[in-house]
Amino acid sequence: MDRYQAMATFVRVVETGSFSAAARHLNVGQPAVSKTIAQLEDRLQVSLLIRSTHGLTPTEAGQRFYERAKAAIQEADEAELAARGAGAGLSGCLRVSAATTFARLHIVPLLPRFLDRHPELDIDVILDDRVIDLVAEGIDVSLRMGTLADSSAVARKLATGRRSVLASPSYLARAGEPRSPADLAEHEAVIYSQLPNVWSFTREGAEVSVSVHGRIKVSAAEGLRAAVLADMGLTIASDWMFSPELASGAVRRVLNDWSLPPLDLWAMFPAGRLASAKAREFARFVEAALAEGSPGAA
């Protein structure tokens, strides 16, 4: 039994959740995957997977083996890339997580260019607004925005985005345009439930905080976009979130002479593990693409 191939097969089974899905990714038959896992369990004398009607999940021993096996595969990839030189292409599967709206507008459209550079690479994109456990979900690199809660995490800042008060022209025609932060108290706000409803502004060293209210609160960025574009109120958001509409005029910035705290974009890598060459190259690619002119980048 090829130990490297067995580890790679097991890692893919854990990440896909089934023998059949792993077989499709590896371009082999399902019986071959099942046989490899059975031989691996026999060699190690432990059960690595729990089989149920809901699919496959690793046992405690299987989870430990998965984490070490994936790290070993990544280090082997690093060794090969070092031997081949910096111009070598990437291969295998890269698992990326990102917030749904940001990825839809700014990451997914970039993927054809990245894949063209690396024809032997596959990308699995996990879209989720929540902060997920990178190790538990088998994520190679996560794109996250805002302040990082875990100071021990392995992170690299990729870009900084402008935040603005935004509204549709129809809403502003109906409700009037605020001239100062205090005017926001008289407006309908679309509130993002993951952020406080107290908005803080600065201008020439002075800081003003305003409590806003609104009849609609949403838990995901897609809902925030839909409500603003339906003329339901104004909101605070990064320019990244509304970049097409800012370009077309479908939404407008107001209170331009006041500043809001900017929003940082980070590449997060699983703690305690060497970041793979694939993950690091993808982070560099996103950083360069945003610097080239993605709306909202500063």
C-alpha positions in Angstrom: 0.0 0.0 0.0 1.3 3.4 -1.0 1.3 5.3 2.3 1.2 8.8 0.7 -1.7 7.8 -1.6 -3.5 6.2 1.3 -3.2 9.3 3.4 -4.4 11.5 0.5 -7.4 9.2 0.0 -8.3 9.3 3.6 -8.0 13.1 3.7 -10.3 13.4 0.7 -12.9 11.0 2.2 -13.0 13.1 5.4 -13.3 16.4 3.5 -16.0 15.1 1.1 -17.9 13.0 3.7 -18.3 9.9 1.5 -16.4 7.2 -0.4 -18.3 8.1 -3.6 -17.6 11.8 -3.5 -13.9 11.1 -2.7 -13.8 8.7 -5.7 -15.1 11.3 -8.0 -12.5 13.8 -6.8 -9.7 11.3 -7.2 -11.0 10.0 -10.5 -11.1 6.4 -9.3 -13.8 3.8 -8.6 -15.6 3.8 -5.2 -14.4 0.2 -4.5 -10.8 1.3 -4.8 -11.4 4.1 -2.2 -13.2 1.7 0.2 -10.4 -0.9 -0.2 -7.7 1.8 0.5 -9.4 2.9 3.7 -9.9 -0.7 4.9 -6.2 -1.5 4.3 -5.3 1.7 6.1 -7.4 0.8 9.1 -6.0 -2.7 9.1 -2.4 -1.4 9.0 -3.0 1.1 11.8 -5.2 -1.3 13.9 -7.7 1.4 14.6 -11.1 2.5 13.3 -10.7 5.8 11.5 -14.3 6.4 10.3 -17.8 6.1 11.7 -20.2 4.9 9.1 -23.9 5.8 9.4 -26.9 6.7 7.3 -25.8 10.3 7.5 -22.4 9.6 5.9 -18.9 9.3 7.2 -17.3 11.1 10.1 -13.9 10.5 11.6 -13.4 8.8 14.9 -11.3 10.5 17.5 -8.3 8.6 16.2 -9.4 9.4 12.7 -9.5 13.1 13.4 -6.0 13.0 14.8 -4.8 11.1 11.8 -6.6 13.4 9.4 -4.9 16.5 10.8 -1.4 14.9 10.8 -2.0 13.4 7.3 -3.1 16.7 5.8 -0.2 18.5 7.3 2.2 15.9 6.0 0.7 16.2 2.5 1.0 19.9 2.6 4.6 19.7 3.6 5.3 17.2 0.8 3.7 19.7 -1.6 5.9 22.4 -0.2 9.0 20.3 -0.7 8.1 19.5 -4.3 7.4 23.2 -5.1 10.8 24.1 -3.6 12.5 21.5 -5.7 10.7 22.5 -8.9 11.1 26.2 -8.4 8.8 29.2 -7.9 7.3 28.9 -11.4 5.8 25.5 -10.8 2.0 25.2 -11.0 -0.2 24.2 -8.0 -2.2 21.0 -7.9 -4.7 19.2 -5.7 -7.7 20.8 -4.0 -7.8 24.1 -2.3 -10.6 24.7 0.2 -11.5 28.4 0.6 -14.1 29.9 2.9 -15.5 33.5 2.6 -18.6 35.6 3.3 -21.3 34.9 0.7 -21.7 38.4 -0.7 -18.0 39.3 -0.7 -17.2 36.1 -2.5 -20.0 36.4 -5.0 -18.9 39.9 -6.0 -15.1 39.8 -5.6 -13.7 36.3 -5.3 -15.7 34.0 -7.6 -15.2 36.3 -10.7 -11.5 36.0 -10.1 -11.3 32.2 -10.0 -11.1 31.6 -13.8 -7.9 33.6 -13.9 -6.4 31.8 -10.9 -7.4 28.4 -12.3 -6.0 29.2 -15.7 -2.6 29.8 -14.0 -2.9 26.4 -12.3 -4.6 23.9 -14.5 -4.1 21.0 -12.1 -5.8 22.7 -9.2 -9.4 22.4 -8.0 -11.0 24.9 -5.7 -13.8 24.1 -3.2 -15.4 27.4 -2.1 -17.4 27.4 1.1 -19.7 30.4 1.3 -20.8 31.3 4.9 -21.2 34.6 6.7 -20.5 32.9 10.1 -17.0 32.4 11.5 -16.2 28.7 11.1 -13.7 26.4 12.6 -11.0 26.1 10.0 -9.5 22.8 11.2 -12.9 21.1 11.8 -14.1 22.2 8.3 -10.9 21.3 6.6 -10.4 24.9 5.3 -7.0 25.8 3.8 -7.6 29.6 3.8 -10.5 31.8 5.0 -11.2 35.3 3.9 -12.6 37.2 6.8 -13.5 40.9 7.4 -13.4 43.0 10.5 -11.5 42.8 13.8 -10.0 39.4 14.5 -11.2 38.0 17.8 -8.4 35.4 18.1 -5.1 37.2 18.4 -3.2 33.9 18.2 -4.7 33.0 14.8 -2.4 32.8 11.7 -3.5 35.8 9.7 -2.4 38.2 7.0 -4.1 41.5 6.1 -4.9 41.6 2.4 -6.7 44.9 2.0 -8.6 47.7 3.7 -12.0 48.8 2.5 -13.9 52.0 3.0 -17.2 52.0 4.9 -20.0 54.4 4.1 -23.6 55.4 4.8 -25.4 54.1 1.7 -28.9 54.5 0.4 -30.8 54.2 -2.8 -31.7 57.5 -4.7 -35.4 56.6 -4.4 -35.2 56.4 -0.6 -33.2 59.7 -0.4 -35.8 61.4 -2.6 -38.5 60.2 -0.3 -36.9 60.7 3.1 -34.4 63.5 2.4 -30.6 63.3 2.6 -29.0 63.5 6.0 -26.6 66.4 6.4 -25.0 65.4 9.8 -24.8 62.1 11.8 -27.5 63.5 14.1 -30.0 63.5 11.2 -29.7 59.7 11.0 -32.0 59.4 14.1 -34.8 60.6 11.9 -34.2 58.0 9.2 -35.1 54.4 8.7 -32.0 52.2 9.0 -31.5 48.7 7.7 -29.7 47.1 10.6 -27.2 44.3 10.2 -27.8 42.1 13.3 -24.1 41.1 13.5 -23.1 44.7 14.2 -24.3 47.2 16.9 -27.0 49.8 16.0 -24.8 52.6 17.3 -22.8 54.2 14.5 -19.7 56.2 15.3 -18.3 58.9 13.0 -15.2 61.1 13.1 -14.4 64.4 11.5 -11.4 66.7 12.2 -10.7 64.8 15.4 -14.2 65.0 16.7 -16.2 61.8 17.3 -20.0 61.5 17.2 -22.0 58.3 18.0 -25.6 58.0 16.9 -28.2 55.3 17.8 -30.2 54.3 14.7 -33.5 52.5 14.5 -35.3 50.7 11.7 -38.2 48.3 11.1 -36.0 45.7 9.4 -33.0 43.8 10.8 -31.2 41.2 8.7 -28.6 38.5 9.7 -26.8 38.2 6.3 -25.3 40.7 3.9 -27.5 39.5 1.0 -30.5 40.6 3.0 -28.9 43.9 3.8 -28.3 44.5 0.1 -31.8 43.5 -0.9 -33.4 45.8 1.7 -31.4 48.8 0.7 -32.0 48.2 -3.0 -35.8 47.9 -2.2 -35.6 51.5 -0.9 -36.3 50.4 2.7 -33.7 52.6 4.4 -30.1 53.5 4.6 -27.3 51.5 6.1 -23.6 51.3 6.9 -21.7 48.9 4.7 -18.3 48.5 3.1 -18.1 49.7 -0.4 -17.1 46.2 -1.3 -20.7 45.1 -0.5 -22.3 47.5 -3.0 -19.6 48.0 -5.5 -21.7 47.3 -8.7 -24.5 49.7 -7.4 -22.0 52.4 -6.4 -20.6 52.2 -9.9 -24.0 52.4 -11.6 -25.6 54.9 -9.3 -28.2 52.5 -7.9 -26.9 53.4 -4.4 -25.3 56.6 -3.2 -22.9 57.6 -0.4 -24.1 60.2 2.1 -22.3 62.1 4.8 -19.1 62.0 2.8 -17.4 64.6 5.0 -17.6 62.2 7.9 -15.4 59.1 8.4 -16.3 55.6 9.6 -13.9 53.0 10.8 -12.5 51.1 7.8 -12.9 47.4 7.3 -9.9 45.1 7.0 -9.9 41.9 4.9 -7.7 39.1 6.3 -6.5 35.8 5.0 -6.8 33.3 7.9 -4.9 30.0 8.0 -5.5 27.1 10.4 -3.6 27.6 13.6 -0.8 25.3 14.5 -0.3 24.1 10.9 2.1 25.2 8.1 0.0 27.2 5.6 0.1 25.3 2.3 1.7 26.7 -0.8 -1.8 26.7 -2.4 -3.3 28.8 0.4 -0.5 31.3 0.5 -0.5 31.7 -3.3 -4.2 32.2 -3.3 -4.0 34.9 -0.6 -1.3 36.7 -2.6 -3.4 36.5 -5.7 -6.5 38.0 -4.0 -4.3 40.7 -2.4 -2.9 41.7 -5.8 -6.3 41.6 -7.5 -7.9 43.9 -5.0 -5.0 46.3 -5.2 -5.4 46.4 -8.9 -8.8 48.1 -8.6 -11.6 46.1 -6.9 -14.1 48.8 -5.8 -13.8 49.6 -2.1 -10.2 48.8 -1.8 -8.1 51.5 -0.1 
